[in-house]
Amino acid sequence: LAGRVACVREAHGITAYRNGDYAEALAELRAVRRMTGDDSFTPMMADCERGLGRPERALEVLHGYRPSDPSLRIEATIVAAGARADMGQQEAAMVLLDVPELTSLPAGSERARLQYAYASTLEALGRADEARQWFQRAAESDVDEVTDAAERLT
């Protein structure tokens, strides 16, 4: 019976996502959304679509998603930019990532991940010097060590 409880499906979906089983994660997180009406897993669901090789579908999942929670907005921004990059639209990814939170957020995983995504996009655009500066900023922001920004610098 536990499998029918929303919190169990949520835990299973998150675990599947972190293990790279994107199809399973997507199914579970969709069920959680149906059961609870909670759309806070929308960025994760969109990232599952990316993981399944469907960046266009990831953007469809995020279309119209306007969370009030700043951390969910950051996550949605990173996923949308990643989907654009997956489609070869590096300039569009850069536009999405060029947000005030790049420098206004306090040090921590959210700012570090956003700066890391920005640096990676700069690197993909061939702007190596700028990318290096942003990887440095990401490494400095990454007090929780959620990125490999420091390693990328070496």
N, C-alpha and C positions, 0 to 999 in steps of 0.2 A: 504493500500500500504506500510505502514511503515514496516510491517513484512518481506518484501522482501529486505529491505535495510540491508547491511552487519553490520553496526554499531548497529542496533536494534537487530539483531540476536546475535551479540556478547554480548550485554548487557543481553539479555534473557538467553543466555547460561551460562554466569558467575553467574547470579542470581540463575538459576536452580542448578548449581554446588554447590554454597554456601548453598543452601537449601537442599542438599542431593538428588535432583532429577537427578540422574546420567544419566539415559537414555535420558531424555529431553536435558540435558546439552550436552551430546555427539552428539546428532542429530544437535543441533544448532551450536556447534563449528565445526563440520564437514562441515556444510553449509558455515560457515564463511571462512574456509580454501579453499573450492571450489570457492567461490565468489572472494576472495581477493588474494589467493596464499600465504597468511601469515601463517607460521607454528609455530608462537610463542605460540599458545595454545596447542601444542602437549603434553607437560607435564600434562596439565589439562585434556586433552582427555585420556591420559594413566591412570591418577588417576580415571577418571570416570569408566574405564574398571575395575580397582581394586574395586571400589565401587559396581560394578555390579557382583563381585565375579569371575572375569576373570583375574587373575594376569598374566597368560601366554600371554593373548592378550595385556595386558598393556606393557609387554616387547617387543612384536611385534611392537606395535605402536612406541616405543622408539628406535627400532633397526635402526641404521644409522642416528639417529637424532644428529646433531653436531652444536648446535647454537653457534654463535659468542658472544652473550650476556651472560656475566658471571652469571647473576641472573637466566637465563633460564637453564644454565648448572647445577646450584645448584639444581633447582627445579626438573629437569630430574633425577639427581642423587638420590634425596630423594625419588622420586616416584619409580624408578627402584629398589632401596634397599627395599622399602616397598613391592613391588611385590615379590621380592625374599623371604622376611620374610613371606609373605602370603603363599608362597609355602613351608614353613618350611626350607628354605635355609638360616639360620641365618648367617652362616660363609660367604656365598657369599654376603649377605647384608653388612656385616662388611667390606669386601674388597672394595665394591663400595663406602662406606662412608668414607674410610680412605684416604682422599684427603688433600692437603695442605691448602685448604680454611677453614678447621676446626679451624685453628689458625691464618691464614693470613688475613681473612676478617675483616673489621672494625666491632665494636659492632653494633648490629642492628638485625632486624628480620631474614635476610638470615643466618647469622652466628649462631644465636640462634636456628633456626629451624634445621640447619645441625647438630649442637652439640646435640640437643635434640634427633634427630633420631639416632645419634651415641650412646648416652647414653641408649636409649631404646633397641637398638640392643645388647649392652653389658649386659643389664639386662636380656634380653631373653636368652642370652648365659650362664646365671648364674654367671656372673662376677660383683657381687653387689658392691664391693668396687670401682672398676673402673667406674661403671655406676654412682655411687653417685658423684664421682669427675667430671664427664662430665655433670651431671645434674646441679652441682654447676657452672660450666663454662657457661652452657646454660643460667642459671638464671642471671648470671652477664652480659652476652651478650644481654639479652632480654630487651633492653631499651624501646621497644615498647609494651612489654607485650603480645606477640603473642603466647607464650607457657605457660604451667602450670608447668614449671620447678621448680619454687620456691615452689609451693605446693607439688610437688613430693618429694622434699627434706624433708619436714616435715612429 
